[in-house]
Amino acid sequence: MRVLLDECVPRPLKHQIPEHEVSTVQELGWAGKRNGELLALITSADFDVFVTTDQNIENQQNLGKAGVPLIVLIAKSNKLRALLPLVPKLKAAVGRVARGEVLHVEA
């Protein structure tokens, strides 16, 4: 699956899910894009899943309309060491999140 990590997610997290094709917002030159524009880019680039730590994104955007499957990582911080314990649940969520659905992954 094609997975995109938001700019608020540490880039090294991509190496924790090598079974998927993982890109980062920064790698694509999309850093600094507003959420609405970013969701449109994600849709047009045909990503299967968008992973973020931004817990407000679902309140700011109509994700159902955008059709972007979203996984929100919830931890004490968005530092890599705080997110690493979520990796097994993240891997499971990537395989089951549906278009327009939001899944929260927390410890």
N, C-alpha and C positions, 0 to 999 in steps of 0.2 A: 504494500500500500504506500501511497505517496503522502507523507506526513510533513506538515510545516510547523516549525516552532516559532512562536511569537518572539519579538525582540526582548520581552521581559523574562524569557526563559533562558537560562545559561546555555550557551552554544555547546559546551561539552556534553550536555544531556543527550545530544543526538547519537553519541557513540554507545549509549546504553540500550538503544533499540536498533541494532544493526540488521535485524531481519526485515526492516522496512527501508524504503528510500526516503531519507530524512533530509530536509533542507531547512535553513533558517531564513528569517525575514532579512537579516543582514546580508547573507550570501546573495540574495536576489536583488539587493539594492532597494528594498521596500521599507527600510527603517525610517521611522518618522511619519509614515502614512497614517492618516486618521482611520479609525476602525471601519467606517463605511466603505472607504476607498480600498482598504486592505481586504475586506471581505469580497469585494468585486474582483480584485486581482486574484484572490485564492480560487474563486469560482472559475474565472476564465483560464487559469493555469491548470485546472483540473486536479487540484489536491483532494485527497480522500478525507483528510482529517486536519484540523487546526488545533494546536496545543498552546495554551496560554496559562498564565498565573493571574491574569486580570479578571478578578471576580465581578467586576462591574460591566463587563462587555455584554452580557446577556440582557442587562437592563438598558443599555445604550443603543442596542441594535436589534432589528427584527431578524433574528437568525433563521427562523422558519422560512421567511421570504427569501433570504439569501441562499438557503439550502446547504449551508456549510456545517458539516458535523464538527462539533466543538467539544474539546476536553479541557476542563478547567482544573489545574493542579492546585490543591489547597494545602499549604504548609505554613510553618511559622515564618518563613521568609522565602524569597525566590533564589536563594543561594543554592549552589549545586548540592552541597552536603545535606541541606534540608529536604531537597527533592529526591535524592537517591532512594530513600526508603519507599517512595511511591512508584518506582519503576515497575515492579511486578504487576501492580494494579493498572498502571498506564498501558503496559503491553496488552493486558486483557481488554482494556477499554478500546484500544485502537481497533481491535477486531470486531467489536460489537456496536459501536456508535453508528447511528443511522443519520441520513441526510436531515439537516435542520434540528437535530437533537443536541442537547447539552448534557454531558456527563461530568459530574464532579468526582474527582479522585482525591481522596484524603486518607491519612493514616488511620 
